[in-house]
Amino acid sequence: MTSIGAGSSGRRDVEVLLGDAKAFRISWLIALFLAARGVDRIFGLCGGHIQPIWDDAARLGIRIIDVRDERAAVHMCQAHCELTGQLGVAVVTAGPGMTNSVTGIANAHCSRVPILVISGCPPRPQRKMGALQELPQVEMVRPITRYARTVCEAAHVIRELDEALACASGQGGEPGPAYLDFPTDLLREELPAGLLELERFQARASFPILPPVTALEKAADLLWSARRPLVISGRGAAGAGAQLARLVNALGCAYLDTAESRGLLPESHPGFLPAMRSRLMREADLVLTVGRCLDAQLGYGSRAVFPKARFVRVGISASELRANRRGEMELFGTVSEVLEGILEAAGDRPAAADRAWMKDLREKDRRRREDLHRELSQAAPGADGRMHPYRLLGCLRQALGPHAIVVADGGDILSFCRVAFNGWRYLDPGPLGCLGVGVPYGIGAALAFPSRQVVVVTGDGSFGFNAMELETAKRHNARVLFVVANNSAWNIERNDQLENYAGRLIGVELGDADYAAMARSLGVHGERVERVEDLPGALERALGEAPALIDVLVTRDAVSPDGRSGLPRVPDTQPLTTWDQMEKSRRLLHGRPRAIGEQESGPA
């Protein structure tokens, strides 16, 4: 593979590859630009409109991860970016290839993950003549990208690539996906050497952004004087784990992660109290959000959820700083540097955190975790005789090492996983709730970290979206274990219909498919497990044979935490029924927030 270094050496490498040629093919320049920016793999599916890029990328030594569906390619490059911090790139062909990728682009948009999707489009002389696979592609993705262009001029290609990557990375706004497409005739065109903007091949160094010292001092005063401070981290805290741990330690405060920041602090950290989430949000008097939007998963920061709290918000984007609830302080800057600045401003002063409150929280968190561990090892089977999902997850926890990467996908099983897996590096569908990400996320993770255990826990419904990517995993030797929690149903919706629609089951039953047999037909190790006592051995064999799949029969009778909370019913105002009731009641009181536990016409 051609190796292109960083900085000035990277520019020299590019100059060597360019040589003294008088002109350069556009497809080759695109591939060279990606290599110069550190891209060592692209995910995609071949097609005539992108074939010149496909060929030149491979000739330059960029690894091609070819998939069975373009949606999976975009999901894989998102997982690659989330886990490595490097740009993820997908290359998809025009028309249906591009439309297949839209779900993946939308998922990266909602999760604010910087990826680049490149597509082709019909030759320029055929524009708006009804050419093969002609669609208004840019118009389709513009609302869900940070940058979207069709590049029609050879002299603009490198400039547009440079701008697309800057926008994707969040320079001047939110990070997220960028999209470019190129007419196929342009890809075959040559650019005269004199028109090449060589300086754009090199990424610009980014520098820390810090708010004024006075703002850091005020934030420190608020935090260190709070009696019941709570820190909540999000995606923007990536890369700031060390500073986050020091801040939580110095405050002696409570800490909650979210799915997008899981693993930044270990499960054993004394401030990490996931089992006390509701009480913490109810009783905290000051909440520090670290790179986290106050979205549905946090009740939008509603006073019905956080009735006593003031907020200090730290982030590098508008959504992390201002979305839904304003803070007493809103500190715009590089998260690690802002946390460091707050620590320096606080100095050695003692924090005012209520130690008795924290002691009580830790004790109750410990008891609840013990209850959970009992569930994971003792949960009774359902009336159908199948095992409880917690038993599956309990066995899986025992089989995984501390550095494993866990991917969860589905409805009910995702809800169980969020409770069962704290402390591991973790990915799930995120704020879009996009089913089907599990298999491609797992492949992207395993290819990025071939020496680490990677496990995907997926429902049988969600598995079906990208099941054929098992063949991709086998072909590319992605050592990932797929665990299918098989209850032959869209079970979170099935339980909703049983409870709220007089038991009328419509479109929620799935067939009794043997997914292990399917895996074996694709050359992947596959086992079906029906009894809990057979799980440890099956997991050990599968982890040793990965890529592998275990099809585990689980009961439909277990109602997940999200199922109990009312999430499938999509409440009007808040994501959980209780919060919805409280928020409506609060609004009806014309300005006096109803206290937690206070009742009007029903339970709070």
Steps between C-alpha positions, in 0.01 A plus 500: 500500500614851424571673830446874525627669812364794696596865494782615275610140437147427378525785250834366379345155456221649290752692290699181441189315386403788272846500347554720195181403318333776300144395589319269741186290470228628734415159648865450588517844665194416712663178618830679563325769703332238720831318554670830586232561765573166666220291349624140485166334417175583331170318534272458204351301216630509145312666215572650161461862607775470764724240337784746425525599870469135608787396274734787583442468874596133487807579289611752762473232770176613663319191626159446345242352740235392252158430645162360395296820548603864501317572824732254672803674349402832659425335835844333490680826433305664784612229744858536372489874566337472843751245625823630343437874477605481134294610203266233367451489122236319297494486120168408341377498144232725354122468519387204712851460639482852633139469625595179683758704690256767621398316818865476600553869426194589707628292790840674493320835478295437815807365681721789378772268368746638240493276194541564128274332245614515138276405210491524124242648268433487124740671257452874463386491134208276609386720788119527522452280194374195689840337534546164669466535880455877487347644818519835685747343741638814661150637563406172669781508755553872552273518810690218671858598415735778603613544139356364174618581148520367148849583374496583130835673444834321509673800657253494792534135600773527765353825634159335545654196672689728737185698582290186544743358756519831687121515528472132598749547782297788643719794404256787532202290608373158604699195389319250281488342156613672181404390149659551160414352164691516176381456140666192356646689205667739744667207678667406170605857423854628564597812691807694381772498765505880512141508631557259787462658847765292671466675837149357542625142525638572846258516794523818703601469862219564745564704811326484838215741558461639850244737652626798704660429836221694674243259353702199616526650848124560518431143387739370766324711765163355401626142498704516819219669694231255388373257763373239259691533175450254215723459192349353181726422203423463132664457162690826529691365800693256280871556556439666836472191717802584717382855572145376560620248758709763679207740513258240639763395756570859607131578544424170669183508294264265320555412135279361225608402153277460197519236229723720286758549779489159664841378611657842564492422872515139615203325655696482827541880537351609837312790342340291227147426622297376201241320713408832666442691177143618572572608856817681398318702238217571744722618789808658338534872569755557225553298181815523290443369147827410329466484124138386532183624336194505726291287266223244552727263691542768767142625492611809307629642829138556607431642844267206546810279487757736657274702736777636724797534269686786346714410200858561395552387141831423332535423131635585160166530319170682535300188588739413782478853639144622449260232381169493694627645830735792549778484754609741770835471323549382142869436437586472132834330445704185460350277768825363643646851522186645659497230768870558562433872530220445752728279709774764496251771595374291793850443633524304824179628656274233653176424320172554685339178375271336755693191606207346685287528185773336293546225757129421493498500119799267482341256742172492311683475167696204639179326607335558165804371316491191719135457407594533133778245535251261657270556203790435264571167668156392623222655288228243448407373155173606341181299480621379160798337674756719325774679691473858623717748302681593821632143528648531152662833586626370835683215328637739240634737767689208651652408162629847409825661603521860626610638162220347295290716268126441542248592231128484579223514242125450516199594710451292813850351497656846462316612813628200695855560370506864610437383854734201491808650334659785693869572470572324171563696179153504358308591184127491433252654252518840667246783483354397163410159642617347174449124507745290301822676598628209710652271238680776304609681817652174622686442174635855498612459863667163444690625195618807693606296806581146384660401832202597719187302572205644310148377568172606342182430698203538269134416491387261231297777336785749485743229389299455181578847366866423428522124552678442168795699630600180681648405166691831502635419847618160381658634183691775682580287809323738736529311828166594652251292696134553408253400771139492378241525779229308317141533623339482154339841547530875489453462871502854634216582259330167568481578871363846419223343291421249773471775761347788309323357194285230661749231408456546124836383364561659161831465320705413807544122460807357327565146383708244686814555295825313568759777477784267596427288193500815290841596641643157422373525142715813464811334642461655847512290817142469624332338801144505631461508879176425684622435858689736730739226606617463139585868458847524662643226282338639186635848574851367558495309171355791307749754633777265392351446154392857421344613279227296660130514580303360791123482458357510854132428560365750755154549642244749375358532851779720638403868486802725451570820699399709198186293460405563863567873469261546210756589231318308221190714553695814399364737770408850390761705683766282660654165414365328810140489616569617855698797376229574246238515774718721719581739217136541404405556864778755542377696200141493624615658826592820309852539617516305825689178423328203660729331750613147435244273660230770518178376346212659317283245320726199511838372609794728435 
